[in-house]
Amino acid sequence: MLQGIIAKAPLYLLVAVRCFAFIMTLPLFSSRTVSRVAKVALAIYFAYLIAPRLSFSAGTFAAYATFVTPEGSFNLSFIFLLLGEGMIGIIMGFFISLIFAAFSTAGQFFAFQMGFAASEVYDALSQVENPLMGQYLNLVAMLVFMQTGCFQTLFSDGLLASFEHLNALSIVEHNEEMVKFLLLGLTKLFRDAIIVALPLMGTLFLINVAMGILAKASPQMNLLAEGFPVLILTSFFVLTVLLPYFINYADRSFMSAFNSLGNFFRSISGGGS
């Protein structure tokens, strides 16, 4: 194993950099609770599995042959290729993070209405302060992601397919398509967040309207003290009822995202080779 890596050190290094950048930006793995040594070891493991499928004589990495001599040495331009490979891994991890950000954003939309505006906790997945309901939806989405096999599909098909269709030169030649793809991902983020949060937001809106009418009809009622328990209990009841539909929608969102990523790979296939 070690001799094979040393013999093809430039190739293994390119593959390992993309794998490491992808793991460092991927949800769950990007958390600080995951050991840095484990991330490096996982990147080396994936590079060991993927690198034998690639070569500088054919495929997407054939465009790198001019930057590596037959003796295995490389010039300064190889450093920029490493940066490009790392950028590809970051873009892929960022796109997957957008899927989970949609569920976190959905929780932010209705957390204020249900009375949990001040209940923010540190989210280990996104590494930011997140409303309690946003973290709840994010954790449920992560469980769906792990349980439905999307996690294995992401590495077996997504990461491997990226080496079959993308290289660092593809990013330069198709930079406009890359920007449009990421902007489309941001658009879908807010669309999915609205779809997930709309049923609960509509229910809480009707409750607030009803409490406003009661406050006008009977000012003596202390709706400030009675309204928050009603909102919280109703919100949890609606979330419990909608949980099966939320799981199905999360599964479809993951599959749709993988299809979009695969279509993007195929659309720029052959670029830079």
Secondary structure as UniProt FT lines:
FT   HELIX           2..7
FT   HELIX           9..25
FT   TURN            27..30
FT   TURN            32..33
FT   HELIX           36..50
FT   HELIX           51..53
FT   HELIX           60..67
FT   TURN            70..71
FT   HELIX           77..111
FT   TURN            112..115
FT   TURN            117..118
FT   STRAND          120..123
FT   TURN            124..127
FT   STRAND          128..131
FT   HELIX           132..147
FT   TURN            148..149
FT   HELIX           150..153
FT   HELIX           154..159
FT   HELIX           160..165
FT   HELIX           168..173
FT   HELIX           175..217
FT   TURN            219..220
FT   HELIX           223..267
FT   TURN            268..272
//
